[in-house]
Amino acid sequence: MSAAAPLAPATRLLHAGAPTLRGGSGPVNVPVVRTSTVRFENSAALADHQHRRAAGERVAAYGRHGLDTHRALEDAVTALEGGHRAFLTPSGLSAITLVLVALLSPGDHALIADSVYSPVRRVDATLLRRLGITLEYFAPSAQNLAAKIRPNTRLVYLESPSSLLYEVLDLPALTAVARAHDIPVATDNTWSGGWFHQPLALGANLSIQAATKYIAGHSDLMQGVVVTDSPALSRRIASAHEALGLTVGADDAYLALRGLRTLPVRLAQHQRHATQVALWLQAQPQVARVFYPALPTDPGHALWQRDFSGANGLVSFAFADGVDARGAEAFVDALHFFGIGASWGGYESLALVAAPERLREHSAWTGTQPVVRLHIGLEDPQDLIADLAQGLHRVSREKAPPAVAEPA
């Protein structure tokens, strides 16, 4: 391959943000640069840094602005998402809040897909309403979006797929409607880790991730990231980022960068394992429906095939009639290799009963059965299937009617 030829995504990801060689040698990994204070040679150098930063350059006049480790991660995530600039935040939710605060002002209206990460509604109720900002939740189709746009609509916020039932949205159609009205589109891209879905290439203007999940990959840090598609949006996000004082520690930036290097191979393994589990669940009589876009039976499968190049480790399923919430909890409690936890994206398997109020937020959900969300980790899938089988057997045993004694 010539030097001018475009790099394959995996090659680009491995080399983005790598440290340059100095004096003929250098480390493979960028060093962890920890500091609260940046020193300057003289007052003129300080003034020069402050002026360049005010003009939009990524230079640091203070430790909160980040140094080499942060820049390397920002560069790598920007390359991953195909964007203009990346901004690091302490969590995925803080990344979402940053976008909402940066792009919305008192009196503004935003349209939010009703399948979004549920804490968005908490940001709405506890912060945005007090600021005079109106968020309206809509069933995410292009027709619904076009009908709901107002003169003061300033943002469309999406998530595809969602992190509970994995509804896949027609992102090109939705972004086309928004662009026709000159409205920016932000989308949560955490499900793909940025690897097998490129929302900016499909028309979105901002891509948001909880780097806590697949970017980190080891359940050992909290972090969020916002990637913009243009200098104009970068300036707006940078202004709010600075005003909110958002920053992440150098050690967490290093860990996220380390995780990013193995993202393609980890996600490929998660998909292989999750697909085996999803197919097995489909065949179980205790299961009414399996949610996994890579399955041909999933309602979003055609859009997933068109817009995605892979799937992750998240699989949800609804129990068949006759299993209530207590039965679903008994199933989860019976599992040996699945931890009970609300996160996902690490190497480990997790299980969680979906809260009914969270399910009701999704207009696509009309069922009444309990739903369990699984994150299929990197354990051997046959061991996980055996564990799920014994859990379902316990539920079936508890459902069985009591034996009737034979008459004497």
C-alpha positions in Angstrom: 0.0 0.0 0.0 1.4 3.4 -0.9 1.7 6.2 1.6 -1.0 8.1 -0.3 -3.6 5.3 -0.2 -6.3 5.6 2.4 -5.8 3.5 5.5 -8.1 0.8 6.6 -10.2 1.7 9.7 -8.4 -0.7 12.0 -5.0 0.6 10.9 -6.1 4.2 11.3 -7.4 3.5 14.8 -4.3 1.8 16.0 -2.0 4.7 14.9 -4.2 7.7 15.6 -2.8 9.7 18.5 0.5 7.7 18.7 3.4 9.6 20.1 6.0 10.9 17.7 9.6 9.7 17.8 12.1 12.2 19.2 15.8 11.8 19.0 15.4 8.6 17.1 13.2 6.7 19.6 10.1 6.9 21.6 7.4 4.9 23.4 4.7 2.8 21.8 2.1 4.3 24.1 1.6 8.0 24.9 2.9 8.8 28.4 0.5 9.6 31.2 1.0 13.3 31.7 -0.5 14.4 35.1 -0.5 18.0 36.1 -2.7 20.7 37.6 -0.4 23.5 36.6 1.2 24.4 33.3 4.4 26.4 33.5 5.5 29.0 31.0 8.9 30.3 30.1 7.8 33.9 30.4 4.7 36.2 30.4 4.8 36.5 26.6 4.6 32.7 26.3 1.6 32.6 28.7 -0.1 35.4 26.8 0.5 33.5 23.5 -1.0 30.3 24.8 -4.1 32.1 26.1 -4.5 33.9 22.8 -4.2 30.7 20.8 -6.6 28.9 23.0 -9.2 31.7 22.7 -8.8 31.3 18.9 -9.8 27.7 19.1 -6.4 25.9 19.2 -6.1 22.8 21.4 -3.3 24.2 23.7 -3.3 24.2 27.5 -2.9 27.2 29.7 -4.0 25.1 32.7 -4.1 21.4 33.7 -7.9 21.2 33.3 -7.4 21.8 29.5 -5.6 18.5 29.2 -2.1 17.7 27.9 -0.5 15.0 25.8 -2.5 12.0 27.1 -5.8 13.8 26.6 -4.8 15.0 23.1 -3.9 11.5 22.0 -7.3 10.2 23.1 -9.1 13.1 21.4 -7.2 12.5 18.2 -7.9 8.8 18.2 -11.7 9.2 18.9 -11.9 11.9 16.2 -10.4 9.5 13.8 -12.7 6.7 14.9 -15.8 8.8 14.4 -14.6 10.6 11.3 -15.2 14.0 12.9 -13.6 17.4 13.3 -12.8 17.5 17.0 -13.5 15.5 20.2 -14.2 16.7 23.7 -13.7 14.6 26.8 -16.1 14.6 29.7 -16.3 12.8 33.1 -19.2 10.5 32.0 -21.5 9.7 29.2 -24.3 11.6 30.9 -22.1 14.7 31.2 -21.3 14.5 27.5 -25.1 14.5 26.7 -25.7 17.4 29.1 -22.8 19.3 27.5 -24.4 19.1 24.1 -27.9 20.1 25.4 -26.5 23.1 27.3 -24.2 24.2 24.5 -26.8 24.2 21.8 -30.0 25.2 23.6 -31.0 28.5 25.2 -34.1 29.7 27.1 -37.1 29.6 24.9 -35.7 26.9 22.6 -37.4 23.6 21.7 -35.6 20.3 21.0 -37.0 17.0 19.6 -35.8 13.9 21.4 -36.4 10.3 20.2 -38.4 8.6 22.9 -36.1 5.6 23.0 -33.1 7.6 24.3 -31.0 6.7 27.3 -33.5 7.3 30.2 -31.3 9.8 32.3 -31.8 12.3 29.4 -35.3 12.8 30.9 -33.8 13.5 34.3 -31.6 16.2 32.8 -34.7 17.6 31.2 -36.8 17.6 34.4 -34.1 18.8 36.8 -32.1 21.3 34.7 -33.4 22.2 31.3 -37.0 23.0 32.3 -35.7 25.4 35.0 -33.7 27.2 32.2 -36.9 27.6 30.0 -35.9 24.9 27.5 -38.5 22.5 26.2 -37.7 18.9 25.2 -40.4 17.0 23.3 -40.2 13.2 22.9 -41.3 11.7 19.7 -41.7 8.3 18.0 -38.6 8.4 15.9 -39.7 8.3 12.2 -39.0 11.0 9.6 -42.7 11.7 9.2 -43.2 12.3 13.0 -40.1 14.5 13.0 -41.2 16.7 10.2 -44.6 17.2 11.7 -43.2 18.3 15.1 -40.6 20.8 14.0 -41.4 24.3 15.3 -39.9 27.7 14.5 -37.9 27.5 17.7 -36.7 23.9 17.3 -32.9 24.1 17.7 -31.8 20.5 18.1 -32.8 16.9 17.2 -31.4 14.3 19.6 -31.4 10.6 18.7 -30.0 7.3 19.8 -29.6 4.4 17.4 -30.0 1.7 18.5 -31.4 2.4 21.9 -29.7 0.7 24.9 -32.7 -1.3 26.1 -34.8 -2.6 23.2 -32.3 -1.6 20.4 -34.7 0.2 18.0 -32.7 1.0 14.9 -33.5 4.4 13.5 -33.4 5.5 9.8 -30.7 8.0 10.5 -30.2 9.3 6.9 -33.9 10.0 6.6 -34.1 11.7 10.0 -31.0 13.8 9.4 -32.3 14.8 5.9 -35.4 16.3 7.5 -33.4 18.2 10.2 -30.9 19.5 7.6 -33.8 20.8 5.4 -34.7 23.0 8.4 -31.1 23.8 9.3 -31.4 22.0 12.6 -28.3 20.2 14.0 -28.6 16.5 14.9 -26.9 14.9 17.8 -26.9 11.1 18.3 -25.8 8.7 21.0 -23.4 6.2 19.3 -22.4 4.3 22.4 -24.0 1.0 21.2 -21.4 0.7 18.4 -18.5 2.1 20.3 -18.0 4.2 17.2 -16.5 1.2 15.4 -19.3 -0.3 13.2 -21.6 2.7 12.8 -20.6 6.2 11.5 -23.4 8.6 12.3 -21.5 11.7 11.1 -21.1 10.0 7.7 -24.9 9.4 7.7 -25.8 13.1 8.3 -25.5 13.6 12.0 -23.6 16.7 13.3 -22.5 15.4 16.7 -21.8 11.9 17.9 -21.9 11.2 21.7 -20.5 8.2 23.5 -20.2 6.9 27.0 -16.5 5.9 26.7 -17.2 4.1 30.0 -18.7 1.3 27.8 -16.9 -0.2 24.8 -14.2 2.3 24.3 -12.8 1.6 27.8 -13.8 -2.1 27.6 -12.7 -3.1 31.1 -15.3 -1.6 33.4 -12.6 0.4 35.1 -13.3 4.1 34.3 -16.1 6.6 33.8 -15.8 8.9 30.7 -17.8 10.5 28.0 -16.9 12.0 24.6 -18.5 14.4 22.1 -17.3 14.4 18.5 -18.3 17.3 16.2 -18.4 17.5 12.4 -17.4 21.1 11.9 -15.4 24.1 13.2 -18.6 26.0 13.9 -20.1 23.3 16.2 -16.7 22.8 17.8 -16.6 26.4 18.9 -20.0 26.1 20.5 -19.1 22.9 22.3 -15.7 24.3 23.3 -17.3 27.4 24.9 -19.7 25.4 27.0 -17.0 22.8 27.8 -14.8 25.5 29.2 -17.6 27.2 31.1 -18.7 24.0 32.8 -15.1 23.2 33.8 -15.3 19.6 32.4 -12.2 17.5 32.5 -11.0 14.0 32.9 -7.9 12.6 34.7 -4.9 11.7 32.7 -5.0 8.1 34.0 -8.5 7.7 32.8 -7.6 9.2 29.4 -4.8 6.7 29.1 -7.0 3.7 30.0 -9.6 4.8 27.5 -6.9 5.1 24.8 -5.6 1.6 25.7 -9.1 0.2 25.4 -9.6 1.9 22.1 -6.6 0.0 20.5 -8.4 -3.3 21.0 -11.9 -2.1 20.2 -12.3 -4.0 16.8 -11.3 -7.4 18.1 -13.3 -7.1 21.3 -16.5 -6.1 19.6 -16.1 -8.9 17.0 -15.9 -11.4 19.9 -18.9 -9.8 21.7 -20.9 -10.1 18.5 -20.0 -13.7 18.0 -20.9 -14.7 21.5 -24.1 -12.5 21.6 -25.4 -14.0 18.3 -25.0 -17.5 19.6 -26.9 -16.6 22.8 -29.6 -14.7 20.9 -30.3 -17.6 18.5 -30.4 -20.0 21.5 -32.9 -17.7 23.4 -35.2 -17.6 20.3 -35.7 -21.4 20.6 -36.7 -21.4 24.3 -40.4 -21.8 25.1 -40.1 -19.4 28.1 -39.0 -16.6 25.7 -41.6 -14.6 23.7 -39.2 -12.3 21.9 -35.5 -11.6 21.5 -34.2 -8.0 20.8 -31.0 -8.1 18.8 -30.8 -6.2 15.5 -28.4 -8.7 13.9 -31.2 -11.3 14.0 -33.2 -11.5 10.7 -36.4 -11.5 12.7 -35.6 -8.2 14.4 -37.8 -5.3 13.1 -34.7 -3.1 12.7 -32.6 -5.8 10.9 -32.9 -4.2 7.4 -31.7 -0.8 8.6 -29.0 -2.5 10.7 -27.8 -4.3 7.6 -27.7 -1.1 5.6 -26.1 1.3 8.1 -24.0 -0.9 10.4 -21.1 -3.3 9.9 -21.5 -5.2 13.1 -23.4 -5.7 16.4 -22.3 -5.7 20.1 -22.9 -7.8 23.1 -26.3 -6.5 24.2 -29.2 -8.9 24.0 -32.6 -8.3 25.6 -35.6 -10.7 25.7 -39.2 -10.6 26.9 -40.5 -13.6 28.8 -43.5 -15.5 27.5 -46.9 -15.0 29.2 -47.0 -16.5 32.7 -43.7 -15.1 34.0 -44.1 -12.0 36.1 -41.6 -9.6 37.5 -40.8 -11.8 40.5 -40.1 -14.7 38.1 -37.8 -12.5 36.0 -35.9 -11.5 39.2 -35.7 -15.1 40.2 -34.2 -15.9 36.8 -31.5 -13.2 37.1 -30.7 -14.2 40.7 -30.2 -17.8 39.6 -27.4 -16.9 37.2 -23.9 -17.8 38.1 -21.8 -16.1 35.4 -23.8 -12.9 34.9 -23.3 -10.1 37.4 -26.3 -7.9 38.2 -25.5 -4.4 37.1 -26.7 -1.4 35.1 -23.7 -0.9 32.9 -22.3 -2.8 29.9 -19.4 -2.8 27.5 -16.8 -4.5 29.7 -15.4 -7.9 29.3 -17.9 -9.4 31.7 -21.5 -10.6 31.3 -24.3 -8.8 33.1 -28.0 -9.2 33.5 -30.7 -6.7 34.6 -34.5 -6.8 34.7 -35.7 -3.7 32.8 -37.8 -1.3 34.9 -41.4 -1.2 33.6 -41.4 2.6 33.6 -38.3 2.6 31.4 -40.0 0.3 28.9 -43.1 2.5 28.8 -40.9 5.4 27.6 -40.5 3.6 24.3 -43.4 4.1 22.0 -42.4 0.9 20.1 -43.0 -1.1 23.3 -46.6 -2.3 23.8 -46.0 -5.5 25.7 -46.6 -6.3 29.4 -44.1 -9.1 29.9 -41.0 -8.5 31.9 -37.8 -7.9 29.9 -34.3 -8.8 30.9 -31.3 -7.1 29.3 -28.1 -9.2 29.0 -24.7 -8.1 28.2 -22.8 -11.0 26.7 -19.2 -10.8 27.7 -16.1 -12.6 26.6 -16.7 -15.8 28.5 -17.2 -19.0 26.5 -20.7 -18.7 25.1 -21.5 -22.3 25.8 -20.9 -21.7 29.5 -23.2 -18.7 29.3 -25.9 -20.7 27.5 -25.7 -23.4 30.1 -26.1 -20.8 32.8 -29.1 -19.2 31.1 -30.6 -22.7 30.6 -30.5 -23.5 34.3 -32.0 -20.1 35.1 -34.9 -20.6 32.7 -35.4 -24.1 34.1 -35.8 -22.6 37.6 -38.5 -20.2 36.2 -40.3 -23.1 34.5 -40.2 -25.1 37.7 -41.7 -22.3 39.7 -44.4 -21.8 37.1 -45.4 -25.5 37.1 -48.7 -26.1 38.9 -48.4 -28.1 42.2 -48.7 -31.8 41.9 -52.1 -33.3 42.8 -52.0 -36.2 45.1 -53.6 -39.4 43.9 -56.7 -40.4 45.8 -56.1 -43.1 48.4 
